[in-house]
Amino acid sequence: MSQLVKDIDKQLEIIRRGTAEIIPEEELIKKLERSIKENSPLKVKLGMDPTAPDIHLGHTVVLHKMRQLQELGHDVVLILGDFTGRIGDPSGRSETRKQLTDEEIKRNVATYKDQVGKILDLSRARLVYNSTWLGALSFSDVVTLAAKYTVARMLERDDFERRYKEGIPIGIHEFLYPLMQGYDSVALKADIELGGTDQKFNLMVGRDLQREFGQEPQVAITMPILEGLDGVQKMSKSLGNYIGISESPREIYGKSMSITDELIVRYYELVTPVTNDEVKKIKDSLASGAVHPRDAKMKLAQELVTMFHGNEAALEAEKEFVAVFQKGEMPEDIPDVFLTESERGSEGMIWLPKLLSLAGLVNSTSAGKRLIKQGAVKIDGEKIIDLEYRVALKSGMIIQVGKRKFARLVF
């Protein structure tokens, strides 16, 4: 157990790092003062619904804040929303979310534990399932809970308001979601709840319900939504601009090197464990030109790979990156792609966009054509820009798309 840090200014400096809002900060200060005086850690809550099997870097922003609070000596409680996951959080949704099955939830929960443990110290954290208390509520209890909030208050929420005005259906069960998340705070008697800025409404419901149940309301700390590799849209698997924490060291390193220069400091601040002093040094060095953005990205990439795969993997990924992208060498472990006789055709010739698709290097022939047009495709080191190019196939041929995708044909 970490010793409670008794310096309130130090605590506030760390807690404020990267936060979007602390609601309200004056209540947080009072809670911290009482915590230090009584040598009693605050109870910090974070809920995660296991709606997908893998976590990407954007999901880790709140986990890093939780780790910081853990290091300050506070008690952290991670709620795995096996019950709320059956409904799905309507935050930011333009339509009703598909409900997960119990089997999907169990499978996702198992992977979440492993992935979350790469950031949080699980030996010093409580992992709980909200089915423990939500599943025990009777229908009468649910009616009593629902009576504590009005439809008008629910429709103040941006996504509900928009859908209502546009005539897009809102399920009654979706109104229950914020109440259930809020009730989690009541069940735990939370002092602080963490969440992304898209969770602000839900966090405030938690404050309201705690008052209704005679508890001191929690402080809500919201964290920014992390931009993806394009530097514009939020990090999302559906947009393809993400870094998955379970991806290979090579992928994490290579993707980290592709972020925009404007995001370097933001990534350091939000998704790495480097100290505030180090972040300031990096920011100042970039601003003065003392450090090249490429070098700052290489250090960032090494931090991220180390966090998820260890230092040795980070050194190997950096070595390969330098060899492939700075010296123009081929990576050592190019994946083999097996083409069947029917795929190769009777003439042993194939249209290049189709070959890229068969090799799994692009999602479609149209995507392949775009990349060829951009000059991003090479066959055995030779750039091909002819959209109608037909490849004379041979076993062992190396196909390259962009800087990170390679495939070796085998037949």
N, C-alpha and C positions, 0 to 999 in steps of 0.2 A: 504494500500500500504506500503510495506517495505521501510524503509529509505535506500537510496543508501549508501553502505559501502564505506567510503572515503579512507580507507587504501588499497592501491594497492597490497601490499605484502600479506595482509590477503586474498584479492580476489584471487590472483594467487595461493596461497596455497590451497584454496578450489577448484578452477577450475581444478588444476592439479591432484587432488585426483583421482586415479584410471584410468585416461585417457590413451588411447593408443597413440594418437597424437593430437597436436594442430598445425594446418596448416594455416599460419605460426605464431609461437608464438610472434615474434616481432611485427606483425600487431595487435595481440590481445592486447599487452601491450600499443601500441599507441591508440587503441580504448578505452581502460580502462582509460588511462591518460586523454584523451579528455572528456570522460564521466564524470569523477570526477570533472575536471575543470569547465565544463559547467553544472554540476549537472543534467545530462541528461542520463537516463538509456539506455542501449543497448537493441536492439530488438533481442531476441533469438528465433530461429525457430526450431521446431521439427515436422516432418511429420510422421503420422502413417496411413497406409492403413488398413482398417477394413476387413482383409482377413479371419479372424476366429472369432468366437464369444467370445473366452476367452483369457485372457492374462496370461502368466506364468511368473515366477520370472525373467527369462532371458530378457523378454521384458521391465522389470522395470529398468534395468541398466541405460538407457538414461533418463528415467523419473526422477530417483533420481538426476542425474546431472542437469536436468532442474529445479528441486525443489531447489537445492543448488544455482543456478543462480537467482532464484526467491527470495530466502532469502537474497541474496546479493543486492537486490533492482532493478534488471533488469526486463524488460518487457518480459514475455514469451508468445509465440504464438504457440498453438498446432493446427496443420493442420490435420484435419480428411480427409483423401484422398478418398472422395466419387467418385471423377472423376478418379484419378490414379488407384483406386482399381478395376476399370472395366478392366484395362489392367493387373495389377499385376506386382510387381517389379520382373524383371528377375535376380536380384542379387543372385548369388550362385545357380542358377537353371541349371539343366542339360537338361531341355526340356522346351517347351513353357508352361506357366502356364495357367490353365483353367480360363477363364474370369468369374467374378462373375456377377450375375444378380443384378438389382437395388434393388430387394426385399431383397436379401442376404446382400447387403451393408447396407441398412437401418436398418436391424435387428442387424447386428454386430456393427454399429455405436452406437446404443442405449446402448448396454452393455459396449462398450469401455468407454463411458462417465462416467458411474458409477464406473468402475474399475480404470480408470485413476485418478479419484477424491480421491482415497485412498492414493495417493502419492502427487499429485499436489494440491495446494490450488486453486481450480477452481474459487473462488471468486476474485482471483488476476491474473487470466490467461485469455487470449483470445482464444476462440475456434472458428475456422473458417473452412469452407469447400472449397476445392480447385476447386470445380465445379463453384464457384462464378466467378472466372476469366478464368479458362480453358474452361468452357462451353460457355463463351462469345466470344471465338476466332473464327474467320471465317476461311474457308479453306485457304484463301489467307494468313491470319496471321500464320497459321500452316506451310505453305510453307516457309514463311519468317523466321520463327523460325528454321525450319529444315536446312535452307541454312547456318546457323551460325555454323554448325558442319559437319565434314566429316565422311564418312564411315570408313576411316582409323583410325580416332580418336576413333570411337565407338568400333572398333575391337581391340583396345588396352586393352579393358576391359577383365579381365581374363575369365569370363564365356562365353562371346561372342567369344573370340579368340579360346577357347577350342572347343566349339560347331561347329565353322566354320571349324576348322582343322579336326574334327571327322565326318564332314558331317551331323551333327544334325541340323534340320531346325531352322532358326531364323526368326520370323515374323517381317515384317517391323514395325508393331506397337510396337514391343519391343524396337526398336531404339528410339521411341518417348518417352518412359518412362523417361529416364534420362533428356531429354529436358523439359518434363513437370515438373519434380521435381525441376529442375533448374529454370524454369520460376516461380515457387512458390516463390523462393527467390527474383526474380525481382519484382513480384507483391507486396511482403511485404516489400521490401527494407531491407532485413535481415542483421544484423550485425554479427550474429553468427548462424551457423546451427549445430545441434547435430545429431549424427547417430552412428550406430555400425561400426566396422571396415569393414564390408561387404558393407557399404554404401559410402565408400571413393570416388569411381568414381563419383557417383551421386552428392556428395557434391562439388566436384571439378568442375563439369559441372555448378553448380550454380554460382561458382566464375567466370567462363569464361563468362557466359551469363550476369551477372551483369556488367562486363566490357563492353561487347558488347552494353549494354543499357545505358552506361554512368554512372553507379553507382560504388561506392566504393565496392570492392568485400568483401564478407563475410569471416569470419574466420571459418574453419571447425574443429570441435572437435569430434574426434572419440572415442568411448568407446569399451572396449574388449567384445568379445562374451563370455557369462557366461557358464562354464562347468556345466553339469548336475550332478545328484546324483552319477553317476558312476565315476566322477572325470576325465573323458577322453573326451567323446563326448560332443558337445554343447548341452545345454538344449533344449529338443524337445519333443513335445507330441508324435510324431511318434516313438521315441525311448523309451518312457515311463520313461525317467529319469528327469521328470520335477516336479516342485511345482507350482500348479495353484493357483493364488491369490484368486480365488472364491471357492477353496476347503474348506472343513470343518476345524475348528480349530484343531481337532484331526489329520487329514491327514497332514496339514501343519506342525504341531509340530513333528509328527512321522517321516515324510520325512526329515525334517531339521536335526533330530538326526541321520539320516543314511548317511549324506554326509561324504566324506573322511576327515580325519584330515587335509590333505594338503589344503583343500578348506576353512577352517574355517575363516581365516583372510580375504581371498578374498571375501567371502560372506559378512562379516561385512563391508568391504570397499565399495563394489559395490551395495549392495541391502538393506542397513539399514541406518537410519538417525543418527547413533551414530557418535560422533565427531571424528576428526582426533586424538585428544589426547587419547580418549578411545580406538580407534583402535590400537594405538601404545602400550598402556598398555596391551591390550589383546595379541598382538603379542609378546611382551617381556615376559609376564607371561607364555605363552605357550612354548617359547624357553627355558626359565630357568627351567621349570617344576613346577613353583609355582602354576599354574592352570592346572588341568587335562582337556584334550580335551573334555571329556564328559560334564564337567561343562560349558566350553565355548560354546558348542553346545546347552546346555539347555538355556543359556542366549540368544543365537542367535534365537533359536526356539521361545522363549518368545517375542523377538523383532518383529519377522515376524508375529506371530499370533496377537499381539497387533496392528500392523499396519493395518491389514486387517479385524480384528474382534473385537478389543477392549481389554482392560486390563483384564476384568473379564473373557472373553473367554480364554485368554492366561493362566490365573491362573488355570482354570478348566482343560484345556488341559494338563498342566504340572502335575496336581494332578492325572489325569487319567494315564498319561504316567508312572509316578512313581509307581502307583498301579499295572499296567499291566506288565510293562517291568522290573521293579526293584524288585517288591514284588511278581510277578507272579500271581496277581489276575486277574479276568475276568473284562472286561469293563462293565459299567452299561447298555449301550444302544446297545446291540448286535442286528443287523438287523435280522428280521424274514424272512425266505425263505419258500415259500409255494410250496410243491410238490403235483402234481395232482396224482390221483389214477393210471393213466396209467404210469406216471413217476416212481411211487414206484414199479410197477410190481406186479404180482399176489403172488409172494413169499415174498414180502417185503424185498428183498435183492437186492443190487445194487453194481456194480463195483466201487470202490472208485474214480478212475480218472473221471468216468462219473458223479458221485455225485458232485465232486468239480466243474465240468463244469456246471451242472444244477444249482448249488447254486451260480453261478456267481463269484466264487473265482479264477477261472483260465479261460483263453481264449479257451483252448482246452484240450482234454484228454492227449495229448502228453506233454503239459506243466504241467498237473497234475502229470504225471508219473515222470517227472524230479524233481518236488518238493518232492514227496514221497521218491524218491531215496536219496535226500539231507537230509531227516529227518525233513522236514519243516511242516509236516502235522500231526495234532492231532485230535482224536475223543474223546470228553469228557475228554480231558486232557491226553489221552494216545497216544504216538507217534506211528505212523504206518509206517513201511518201506517195507512192502510186496506189490509189484507192482500188484499182482493179488488179493489183499484183497477185499472181498465182505462184505459190511456193512449191518448189520441187523438194518433196519431203525426203529426209534421210535421218536415220537413227542417230541420236547424239546431238542433233541440231539444237542450238540455244536460242530461245526467243526471249526478248526483253521488252517490257512495257514500262515506260517511265524510269525512275531511278531505283525502285525497290522490288519490282515484280519480275521474276525469272522463271523459266520452265525449260526442261530438257526433254526433247521428244525421244521416246523409247518404243521400238516395235521390232 
